[in-house]
Amino acid sequence: MTERATRLRSQAVAGLSGFARTWLVFIGAVVVWEVATRLAESVFFPPPTEIVSTALQLWFSGPASQLFLSDVVFDHILPSLGRCLAGWAIAVILGVGLGTALGRSRTGMDYVGPLFAFFRAIPPPTLVPVFMVLFGLGPGMQVATIIFGAIWPVLLNTVDGVRAVDSVKVDTARSFRTPTPYWIGMVVLPAALPKIFAGLRLSLSISLILMVVSELIGSLNGIGHELISAQRAFEFPLMWTWIVLLGILGFGLNSLLLAAERRVLRWQPNRNNDG
């Protein structure tokens, strides 16, 4: 018990030390930003304190019945998040399903691999006009753009993960004549999860980027729409407020996914010491 308590204490100290180092670097960068922008006195680069003041007034000026959240949050931020997460979720379902099927097939990738390489090389923003024609202006076009860009990391990582299943597990399942659904759900996918999660993290970042790009071009609301509107109106503190929000959203979503990954993969010995 004493040895375990010592180990847990050392892990807690190491975690707190890493957390403190990370935030000290962040605070230092913000301080440098504040000093540099005030010395430069450029209208294009407002100091962080002005950005924070603008953000508080913009997002937290609502009534108590809305938890002090302004209408901007409900009209622009939440719809953007909904489109981003919806497109990402659909890409994950399609990517994991198709990637599992192709990974377990001996010849599947031989047929579709060149086709995937062709479509993966097309920048998703260039297809926005195509999706506009197919789905019109609105959420359909934006979600389709996100799906097209976010599916490839999930699909290809799933294929690699499924193909890398230990041969001993394969032979054991065959010897016990394990039914295919149990084999896929209890052996193949758990073994492929580390690579699948790597694809999920990358695709989530791509989803956030494509959400903004699609809203810059064809949207009547959303973070991207408000960002480009502030830029065109030369409201630079407001523009930077939306840019900072995107950084916060990216950091928050990635942190949640990392927490889920650590929980799902806690059975792996090398995950116990992850920070």
Residue pairs with C-beta under 8 A, 6 or more apart in sequence:
11 273
14 275
15 275
18 275
30 48
33 47
33 48
34 47
34 48
34 49
37 45
37 46
37 47
37 48
38 47
43 236
44 236
45 236
45 240
46 236
46 237
46 240
50 237
51 237
51 240
51 241
51 244
54 237
54 238
54 240
54 241
55 241
55 244
55 245
58 70
58 72
58 238
58 241
59 69
59 70
59 72
59 73
59 77
60 68
60 69
60 70
61 68
61 70
62 68
62 69
62 70
62 71
62 73
66 74
72 226
75 221
76 221
76 222
76 223
76 225
76 226
77 223
77 245
79 139
79 221
79 222
80 211
80 215
80 222
80 223
80 224
81 249
83 139
83 142
83 143
83 146
83 211
83 214
83 222
84 146
84 207
84 208
84 211
85 207
86 143
86 146
87 142
87 143
87 144
87 145
87 146
87 147
87 150
87 207
87 210
87 211
88 146
88 150
88 203
88 204
88 207
90 143
90 147
91 146
91 147
91 150
91 151
91 154
91 203
91 207
92 150
92 154
92 200
92 203
94 147
94 151
94 154
94 155
95 150
95 151
95 152
95 153
95 154
95 155
95 158
95 199
95 203
96 154
96 155
96 158
96 189
96 196
98 155
98 158
99 154
99 155
99 156
99 157
99 158
99 159
99 161
99 162
100 158
100 162
100 184
100 188
100 189
100 192
101 108
102 108
102 109
102 112
102 155
102 159
103 158
103 159
103 160
103 161
103 162
103 163
103 188
103 192
104 162
104 184
104 188
109 159
116 152
116 155
116 156
119 148
120 152
124 145
124 148
124 149
124 210
124 213
125 145
125 210
125 213
125 214
125 217
127 145
127 148
128 141
128 145
128 213
128 214
128 217
128 218
131 140
131 141
131 144
131 145
131 148
132 141
132 218
134 140
134 141
134 144
135 141
135 144
137 218
137 219
137 220
138 218
138 219
141 214
141 218
142 211
142 214
142 215
142 218
142 219
142 222
145 210
145 213
145 214
146 206
146 207
146 210
146 211
146 214
149 206
149 207
149 209
149 210
150 203
150 204
150 206
150 207
150 210
151 203
152 203
153 198
153 199
153 200
153 202
153 203
153 206
154 196
154 199
154 200
154 203
155 199
156 199
157 195
157 196
157 198
157 199
157 202
158 192
158 195
158 196
158 199
160 195
161 191
161 192
161 193
161 194
161 195
161 196
162 188
162 189
162 192
164 191
164 192
164 195
165 187
165 188
165 191
165 192
166 191
169 187
169 191
173 183
173 187
178 186
178 187
189 196
193 264
193 265
194 265
194 268
197 257
197 261
197 264
197 265
200 257
200 261
201 254
201 257
201 258
201 261
204 253
204 254
204 257
205 250
205 254
208 246
208 249
208 250
208 253
211 222
211 223
211 224
212 223
212 224
212 227
212 246
213 224
214 224
215 221
215 222
215 223
215 224
215 225
215 227
216 224
216 225
216 227
216 228
219 225
223 242
223 245
223 246
226 238
226 242
227 239
227 242
227 243
227 246
230 236
230 238
230 239
230 241
230 242
231 239
262 271
262 274
265 271
266 272
